[in-house]
Amino acid sequence: MSTTNITIRMDEELKKQAEELFADLGLTMTSAIIAFTKQAVREQRIPFVIARNIPNKETLEAFEEVEEMEKNPEKYKSYTNVDEMITELLQ
């Protein structure tokens, strides 16, 4: 089978990190990219999930709760030390 060259551009730090990872796995950058490409062709899809990093409902509610606590700290219990907090939590 004949081979061909491809050229890609990526952030220098990302390339360095990828090369270190692949080396730890016993791969070169080329062999890792070939493995990815073969897997994509075999599965007829990108072989991992590509998604936006959107917080789920529970996380959004937690963010809102923290904002509320910051705006109105007098409404919420606070502790001066961890032992006090643990003691109350275990009761």
TAWOLIN-V245409 format. One line per field, one symbol per residue. phi: phi as a letter, one per 30 degrees, with the letter a starting at -180 (. if undefined). psi: psi as a letter, one per 20 degrees, with the letter a starting at -180 (. if undefined). burial: b if it has 9 or more other C-alpha atoms within 8 Angstrom, else e. Layout:
phi: ???
psi: ???
burial: ???
This chain:
phi: .dcbcbbbcaeeddddddddddddcibcedddddeedddddddhaddadcbddcddedddddedddeddddbdddbdbbcadedddedddd
psi: pqrqqqpqprpghggggghgghghjkqrgghghgggggggggikrpkrpoqqnpqrgggghgghgggghhhmhiiqprqirhggggghhi.
burial: eeeeeeeeeeeeeebeebbeebbeeebbbeebeeebeebbeeeeeeeeeeeeeeeeeeebeeeeeeeebeeeeeeeeeeeeeebbeeeeee
